[in-house]
């Protein structure tokens, strides 16, 4: 059995650590379950978890095994797992769960707040971490469950939750008075979900997507952007329009160039992703043009907690699930899922993805 670990200070460095499932089984305590991870998705969003691992606490969810130095961590992933040992009444061996896992063969959990539909992992080290990540869905409690959607659910639900929250936050703020919304890294799956959601809203501002030249045709085929601009043709951007930026990449050079062009017309820059984690320093000459006081980081779990307070849990779930279901249906026309079998094979794919070599229409699912 193995666990995929990433070097916290350099996301390009990884290792596979052998783990002892028998020892974990024998040491399972009262109130705990052991689950075997069946499959998980890996996207640019997981790279962001690593880039923000210390500031937000993503490294704390799943402490790495054999890690005396503390230099290694497990990047959280979303997927499905099966209960293989249980010391919890009502959670039986063979039950399947959807939620947040390490890229590992198994995980020990301490279920609390158990209902027919879900439970919370009450492990002590997770108590102070964002609550939304500690919730697990019991597949046996889902009336409309379709196993054929497992891969798309693993790939898109975590991303489209953020897309939903961004759409909702922009609507609540009346788009900050902007006439155009500029989405950086328009080919990313979270960006696509956002653009598709905005395109359905009557009265939404013009939606402008910034992307690399190699992705222009793909982004154009989606039909959800009003204008598409390549990074090497930013002069085509109408800088006279009051604008809100939503940044999925964290590329300081691009951000600085757009901020500089817009000037006072840059009303707000919402930072979401950090896929260009290698450019996060301020050394690039373009970065000095960034308008820091109008830039803020968007943390979807905080917005989810706010809306659960506003609408109630069931009200939030109904609205979010309707949004995500619509986005998944739209994705069927462009998403190609590639299944990777085993951690060894995943290592090679990871090496490409962490440096940005990601086909925008492809989704990677690792079958453990």
C-alpha positions in Angstrom: 0.0 0.0 0.0 1.3 3.5 -0.8 0.8 7.2 -0.2 1.6 10.0 -2.7 3.5 12.8 -1.0 4.6 16.3 -2.2 7.5 18.3 -0.9 5.9 21.4 0.6 8.5 23.9 -0.5 8.8 22.6 -4.1 5.6 21.1 -5.5 7.6 19.4 -8.4 9.2 17.0 -5.9 7.2 14.0 -4.8 7.7 10.5 -3.3 5.7 7.3 -2.8 5.7 6.1 0.8 4.8 2.5 1.6 2.1 2.2 4.3 1.1 -0.8 6.5 -2.7 -1.4 6.2 -2.6 -4.4 8.6 -1.1 -2.3 11.3 -3.7 0.4 10.8 -6.5 -2.2 10.9 -5.2 -3.7 14.2 -4.9 -0.2 15.7 -8.4 1.0 14.7 -10.1 2.5 17.8 -13.7 2.7 19.0 -15.6 5.2 16.9 -13.3 5.0 13.9 -13.6 3.5 10.5 -11.0 2.6 7.9 -11.8 3.4 4.2 -10.1 2.4 1.1 -9.8 5.2 -1.5 -11.3 3.9 -4.7 -10.7 6.8 -7.1 -10.0 10.5 -7.0 -9.7 13.4 -9.4 -6.6 15.5 -9.9 -7.0 19.0 -11.3 -5.3 22.4 -11.2 -7.4 23.0 -8.1 -5.2 20.5 -6.3 -2.1 22.4 -7.2 -3.7 25.5 -5.6 -4.1 23.4 -2.4 -0.4 23.0 -2.4 0.4 26.6 -3.2 -1.8 27.8 -0.4 -1.0 24.8 1.8 0.5 26.7 4.7 -1.5 29.9 4.6 -5.0 28.2 4.5 -4.0 24.9 6.2 -4.5 22.4 3.4 -1.4 20.4 4.5 -3.0 19.8 7.9 -6.0 17.7 6.7 -4.0 14.5 6.1 -0.7 14.4 7.9 1.9 12.6 5.8 3.2 9.2 7.0 6.9 8.6 7.8 7.5 12.4 7.8 9.7 13.1 10.8 11.1 16.3 9.2 7.6 17.7 8.5 8.7 18.7 5.0 6.3 16.4 3.1 2.6 16.7 2.8 -0.5 15.1 1.2 -2.3 17.2 -1.4 -6.1 16.8 -0.7 -8.2 15.3 -3.5 -11.9 14.6 -4.0 -13.3 11.2 -4.8 -14.9 8.0 -3.6 -13.9 5.5 -0.9 -15.3 2.3 0.6 -15.5 1.4 4.3 -13.3 -1.7 4.8 -13.3 -1.8 8.7 -15.8 -0.2 11.0 -16.1 0.4 14.8 -19.1 2.7 14.3 -22.7 1.5 14.6 -24.6 2.2 11.4 -21.6 2.5 9.2 -21.1 -0.9 7.7 -18.3 -2.6 5.7 -18.9 -2.1 2.0 -20.6 1.4 2.3 -19.3 3.9 -0.2 -18.6 7.6 0.5 -17.9 10.7 -1.5 -15.6 13.4 -0.1 -12.2 14.7 0.7 -9.2 12.3 0.8 -5.5 12.0 0.7 -3.9 10.6 -2.4 -3.4 7.3 -0.5 -4.7 3.8 -0.5 -6.7 4.3 2.8 -7.7 6.7 5.5 -8.8 6.4 9.2 -11.8 8.5 10.0 -13.8 9.4 13.2 -17.4 9.9 12.0 -19.6 12.3 14.0 -23.0 13.9 13.4 -24.0 10.8 11.5 -27.2 11.0 9.4 -28.5 8.7 6.6 -27.2 11.1 4.1 -23.8 12.3 5.5 -21.4 12.5 8.4 -18.5 14.7 9.6 -15.0 13.4 10.2 -14.5 14.5 13.8 -10.7 13.7 13.9 -9.2 16.1 16.4 -6.6 17.5 14.0 -9.4 18.5 11.6 -11.5 20.3 14.1 -10.1 23.8 13.5 -10.0 23.4 9.7 -12.8 24.7 7.3 -15.8 22.6 8.1 -17.0 22.2 4.5 -14.1 19.9 3.8 -14.9 17.6 6.7 -18.3 16.5 5.4 -18.8 13.1 3.7 -21.7 12.0 1.6 -23.1 8.5 2.1 -23.9 7.1 -1.3 -26.5 4.8 0.3 -28.5 7.9 1.3 -28.7 9.4 -2.2 -32.0 8.7 -4.0 -30.7 9.9 -7.4 -27.3 8.4 -7.3 -25.8 7.4 -10.7 -22.5 5.5 -10.6 -21.8 6.5 -14.2 -21.3 10.1 -13.0 -18.6 9.2 -10.4 -15.7 10.5 -12.4 -17.4 13.8 -13.4 -18.6 14.3 -9.9 -15.0 13.8 -8.6 -13.6 16.2 -11.2 -16.2 18.9 -11.3 -18.2 19.2 -8.1 -15.3 20.7 -6.1 -14.6 23.2 -8.8 -18.2 24.1 -9.6 -18.9 24.7 -6.0 -16.4 27.5 -6.3 -17.9 28.6 -9.6 -21.3 28.7 -7.9 -20.0 30.7 -5.0 -18.3 33.2 -7.3 -21.4 33.7 -9.3 -23.5 34.2 -6.2 -21.0 36.6 -4.6 -20.8 38.7 -7.8 -24.5 38.8 -8.1 -24.9 39.8 -4.5 -22.4 42.6 -5.0 -24.3 43.7 -8.2 -21.0 42.9 -10.1 -19.3 45.8 -8.2 -20.8 48.1 -10.8 -18.7 46.6 -13.6 -19.5 46.5 -17.3 -17.2 43.6 -18.0 -15.9 40.6 -16.0 -12.5 39.5 -17.1 -11.7 35.9 -16.3 -8.0 35.0 -16.3 -7.2 31.4 -17.3 -10.5 31.0 -19.1 -9.9 27.4 -20.0 -9.7 26.2 -16.4 -12.7 24.2 -15.2 -13.6 26.6 -12.4 -13.5 29.4 -14.9 -15.7 27.6 -17.4 -18.2 26.9 -14.6 -18.2 30.5 -13.7 -18.6 31.8 -17.3 -21.4 29.3 -18.0 -23.2 30.4 -14.8 -22.8 34.1 -15.6 -24.0 33.5 -19.2 -27.3 32.2 -17.9 -27.9 35.3 -15.7 -30.0 38.0 -17.3 -28.3 41.4 -17.0 -24.8 40.0 -16.3 -21.9 42.1 -17.6 -19.9 41.2 -20.7 -17.8 38.1 -20.0 -14.2 38.3 -21.3 -11.9 35.3 -21.1 -8.1 35.5 -21.1 -6.2 32.4 -22.2 -3.1 31.1 -24.0 -3.1 31.0 -27.8 -3.1 27.2 -27.8 -6.4 27.1 -25.9 -8.3 29.8 -27.9 -10.2 27.3 -30.1 -11.2 25.2 -27.2 -12.4 28.2 -25.1 -14.3 29.6 -28.1 -16.1 26.3 -28.7 -17.6 26.5 -25.2 -19.8 29.5 -26.3 -20.0 31.1 -22.8 -17.5 33.9 -23.3 -18.5 37.1 -25.1 -14.8 37.9 -26.0 -11.7 35.8 -25.9 -8.2 37.5 -25.7 -4.8 35.8 -25.8 -2.2 36.7 -23.2 0.1 38.0 -26.0 -2.7 40.4 -27.3 -3.8 42.1 -24.1 -4.0 45.4 -26.0 -7.3 44.1 -27.4 -8.9 44.5 -24.0 -11.2 47.5 -23.7 -9.6 49.3 -20.8 -12.2 52.1 -20.9 -14.8 49.7 -19.3 -15.3 49.4 -15.6 -14.0 45.9 -14.9 -13.9 43.1 -12.3 -11.2 40.5 -12.7 -11.5 36.9 -11.5 -8.1 35.4 -11.5 -7.7 31.6 -11.6 -4.0 31.4 -12.2 -2.0 33.8 -10.0 0.4 34.8 -12.9 1.8 38.1 -11.6 3.0 39.2 -15.1 -0.5 38.9 -16.6 -2.2 40.5 -13.6 0.2 43.4 -13.6 -0.2 44.0 -17.3 -4.1 44.0 -17.0 -4.1 46.1 -13.8 -1.8 48.6 -15.4 -3.9 48.9 -18.6 -7.2 49.3 -16.7 -6.0 51.7 -14.0 -8.9 53.2 -12.1 -11.3 51.1 -14.2 -10.1 48.0 -12.4 -12.8 48.0 -9.6 -11.9 44.7 -8.0 -9.6 41.7 -8.6 -10.8 38.4 -7.1 -8.0 35.9 -6.7 -9.1 32.3 -6.7 -6.4 30.0 -8.0 -2.6 29.7 -7.9 -1.9 27.2 -10.7 1.0 29.5 -11.8 2.6 29.0 -8.3 6.0 29.5 -9.7 5.3 33.1 -10.6 3.9 34.1 -7.2 6.9 36.2 -6.3 6.9 39.9 -7.0 10.1 39.9 -9.0 8.4 40.2 -12.3 8.6 43.9 -13.5 4.9 43.7 -14.5 3.8 42.7 -11.0 4.5 46.2 -9.7 1.5 47.5 -11.6 -0.9 45.3 -9.5 -3.4 47.4 -7.5 -3.1 45.6 -4.2 -5.7 47.5 -2.3 -8.3 46.3 -4.8 -7.2 42.7 -4.8 -8.6 40.1 -2.5 -8.5 36.3 -2.1 -11.8 34.4 -2.5 -12.2 31.6 -0.1 -15.3 29.5 -1.1 -15.7 27.7 2.2 -16.3 31.0 3.9 -19.0 31.9 1.4 -20.6 28.5 1.8 -20.8 29.0 5.6 -22.4 32.5 5.0 -25.0 31.1 2.6 -25.8 28.2 4.9 -26.6 30.8 7.6 -28.6 32.8 5.1 -30.5 30.0 3.4 -30.2 27.0 5.8 -28.3 23.9 4.9 -31.0 22.4 2.7 -31.6 25.7 0.9 -27.9 26.1 0.2 -27.7 22.5 -1.0 -30.7 22.8 -3.3 -29.3 25.9 -5.0 -25.7 24.7 -5.3 -26.7 21.3 -6.5 -28.9 22.8 -9.2 -26.1 24.9 -10.4 -23.6 22.1 -10.4 -25.9 19.6 -12.1 -26.5 22.1 -14.9 -22.7 22.6 -15.3 -22.1 18.9 -15.4 -24.6 18.5 -18.2 -22.9 21.2 -20.2 -19.5 19.5 -19.6 -20.6 16.3 -21.3 -20.0 17.9 -24.7 -16.3 18.8 -24.0 -14.9 16.9 -21.1 -12.8 13.8 -21.8 -12.0 11.7 -18.7 -8.8 9.8 -18.6 -8.5 7.1 -15.9 -5.0 6.5 -14.5 -4.5 3.2 -12.6 -2.3 3.2 -9.6 0.0 5.6 -7.8 3.0 4.8 -9.8 1.3 5.9 -13.0 -0.2 8.9 -11.3 3.4 10.1 -10.5 4.2 10.6 -14.1 0.9 12.5 -14.8 1.5 14.7 -11.7 4.9 15.8 -13.0 3.3 17.2 -16.1 0.3 18.8 -14.4 2.2 20.5 -11.7 4.1 22.6 -14.3 1.0 23.5 -16.2 1.0 20.9 -18.9 -2.8 20.3 -18.7 -5.1 19.7 -21.6 -8.1 21.9 -20.7 -10.7 19.5 -22.0 -9.2 16.5 -20.2 -10.0 15.4 -16.7 -7.6 13.0 -14.8 -9.1 10.4 -12.4 -6.8 8.1 -10.5 -8.2 4.6 -9.8 -6.3 3.5 -6.7 
